[in-house]
Structure formats: structure tokens, C-alpha cells
Amino acid sequence: MSRTSIHTDLAPKAIGPYSQAIRTGNAVYLSGQIGLDPGSGQLVKGGIEAEARRVFENLKAVAEASGKGLGDVVKLTIYLADLAHFTKVNEIMAGYFHEPYPARATIGVAALPRGAQVEVDAVMAV
């Protein structure tokens, strides 16, 4: 099965040996995004709300670079450095997705790259 790498300058460059997304068959696998500003490559300021909004904007940019959009996401995984932010991230997520919402898992983690508070990866059906 063929694989196609997806890249956009509207989302941060990968900070390791991975692609922003890979399309294979009828799926696009979007790598985890943290709240990095695509221009500066730095974590956005403003706490969990600003980070979560940037995360979903980054995912949106990568999804659109694949020729689809967030409406095609079927699965999300959210990683939180503090599960106390669960409700706030839910509120922000609701502004980017509509029913039927994607399937989702939320996982509390000890730490995330660059001191981020939230990371999200996704799978899209195409």
C-alpha cells in the first residue's frame, strides 16, 4: 500500500523524525500537535486555552493540506499534562468539531514535548 507524506507551512514543522501526516489507503494519520506557533516554532503563551486553540488550528491546517478537513476526523487522542484541564479542552474542542463527534480518548501524561500542556493526534477517513 502506498504512503504519501502531507506537509503544510501553516502548521509547525516536525520537531523529530516524523511527518505532519501520512495518507495511506482510505485514512490520513495526523501526528500529534502541541501548541507551537507555526511561524516562530515556539509554544504559544496564554496557558491551556491558548495552547488548545493552537493545537486544533494546527490539526485543522494539516487536515486541510490533505484535501479534507476536521469534519473528516474519526478518532482523536488527547494527551493532557494535567487532567484538571479536561473541561476547558472539551469546550475548545467543541468549537472545532460538530456532531457526530469523532471517537476520542483522553490520557493524562507526566510530561509533553517542550513543556506543552496538551497534545492531540487524529485519524481521518478519506
Backbone torsions as a table, in degrees:
resi	resn	phi	psi	omega
1	MET	NA	136.3	-178.2
2	SER	-78.9	154.0	177.6
3	ARG	-127.4	138.4	177.7
4	THR	-124.8	127.7	177.0
5	SER	-79.7	139.8	178.6
6	ILE	-115.7	134.9	-178.9
7	HIS	-142.6	142.8	171.5
8	THR	-143.4	143.7	174.6
9	ASP	-77.1	-6.5	179.2
10	LEU	-82.7	-2.1	173.9
11	ALA	-127.5	159.1	-178.6
12	PRO	-61.6	147.6	173.2
13	LYS	-65.5	150.5	177.3
14	ALA	-58.9	139.0	-179.9
15	ILE	-101.2	22.1	178.9
16	GLY	-164.1	-170.9	-178.1
17	PRO	-82.8	70.5	178.8
18	TYR	-152.0	164.9	177.7
19	SER	-96.2	155.2	174.2
20	GLN	-61.0	-36.7	176.8
21	ALA	-161.2	158.4	175.6
22	ILE	-130.9	129.6	173.4
23	ARG	-101.4	129.3	175.7
24	THR	-146.5	131.0	-177.8
25	GLY	57.2	-129.9	-178.1
26	ASN	-99.2	24.5	-177.6
27	ALA	-136.6	150.8	170.0
28	VAL	-122.4	125.9	179.4
29	TYR	-102.9	112.8	-179.0
30	LEU	-93.4	124.6	177.9
31	SER	-63.6	157.2	178.3
32	GLY	-58.5	137.4	176.8
33	GLN	-115.4	137.2	169.2
34	ILE	-110.6	178.5	-173.7
35	GLY	-78.9	47.8	177.4
36	LEU	-83.2	135.3	172.8
37	ASP	-72.4	127.6	-177.3
38	PRO	-62.8	-30.2	-178.6
39	GLY	-75.9	-47.4	-175.5
40	SER	-92.8	-23.4	-175.3
41	GLY	75.5	9.4	-179.2
42	GLN	-102.8	153.0	176.1
43	LEU	-64.6	133.0	-179.5
44	VAL	-66.5	151.8	176.7
45	LYS	-92.6	157.0	175.7
46	GLY	118.7	9.2	174.1
47	GLY	80.6	-165.5	-172.9
48	ILE	-61.0	-37.6	-179.0
49	GLU	-63.5	-48.4	179.4
50	ALA	-64.0	-41.1	179.5
51	GLU	-64.0	-46.5	-177.8
52	ALA	-63.1	-42.1	177.7
53	ARG	-61.3	-42.9	179.4
54	ARG	-64.8	-39.4	177.7
55	VAL	-57.4	-49.7	-177.4
56	PHE	-70.3	-32.3	173.9
57	GLU	-64.9	-40.1	178.3
58	ASN	-64.4	-45.6	177.7
59	LEU	-61.4	-41.0	179.1
60	LYS	-60.4	-43.7	-179.9
61	ALA	-62.5	-42.8	179.8
62	VAL	-68.5	-41.9	177.8
63	ALA	-59.2	-44.6	-179.4
64	GLU	-68.2	-32.3	176.9
65	ALA	-65.0	-22.6	178.2
66	SER	-82.9	-6.5	-177.6
67	GLY	94.2	4.1	179.3
68	LYS	-122.1	-157.3	179.5
69	GLY	-154.7	-178.6	-178.0
70	LEU	-62.5	-23.1	176.8
71	GLY	-65.3	-14.3	179.2
72	ASP	-95.9	-1.0	179.1
73	VAL	-71.8	129.9	179.6
74	VAL	-109.7	-16.4	-177.5
75	LYS	-150.8	132.2	174.4
76	LEU	-123.0	147.9	166.3
77	THR	-125.7	125.6	179.6
78	ILE	-109.7	130.5	177.8
79	TYR	-113.1	124.2	-179.1
80	LEU	-120.2	131.2	175.6
81	ALA	-73.5	-18.5	177.4
82	ASP	-144.2	111.6	-177.9
83	LEU	-65.2	-9.4	174.1
84	ALA	-64.5	-17.2	179.5
85	HIS	-88.7	3.0	-176.4
86	PHE	-53.0	-50.2	-176.9
87	THR	-64.0	-43.8	-179.1
88	LYS	-63.8	-43.7	179.5
89	VAL	-65.4	-37.9	175.0
90	ASN	-58.2	-45.4	179.8
91	GLU	-60.0	-44.9	-179.0
92	ILE	-68.1	-43.2	178.3
93	MET	-57.2	-40.4	-178.4
94	ALA	-60.2	-22.5	176.7
95	GLY	-79.1	-11.1	-177.8
96	TYR	-111.4	-17.6	-176.8
97	PHE	-128.0	153.5	179.5
98	HIS	-130.3	161.8	179.5
99	GLU	-63.2	141.9	-3.4
100	PRO	-75.4	128.3	-179.7
101	TYR	-67.0	153.0	175.9
102	PRO	-66.0	157.2	169.9
103	ALA	-63.0	154.2	-174.1
104	ARG	-155.8	148.6	168.7
105	ALA	-126.8	144.7	174.4
106	THR	-123.3	129.2	-173.8
107	ILE	-126.1	130.5	172.6
108	GLY	-82.9	131.4	-178.1
109	VAL	-126.1	159.5	-179.2
110	ALA	-73.1	-35.0	-178.1
111	ALA	-162.6	158.7	176.7
112	LEU	-128.8	161.0	-179.7
113	PRO	-54.9	143.6	176.1
114	ARG	57.9	21.7	178.7
115	GLY	74.7	16.9	179.2
116	ALA	-62.7	155.6	178.0
117	GLN	-98.3	-18.0	-176.6
118	VAL	-148.4	142.6	173.5
119	GLU	-138.9	143.5	179.5
120	VAL	-137.1	132.8	169.3
121	ASP	-118.3	168.5	-173.0
122	ALA	-151.4	160.4	171.5
123	VAL	-127.0	132.0	178.5
124	MET	-114.4	145.2	171.4
125	ALA	-95.0	134.4	-179.5
126	VAL	-126.9	NA	NA
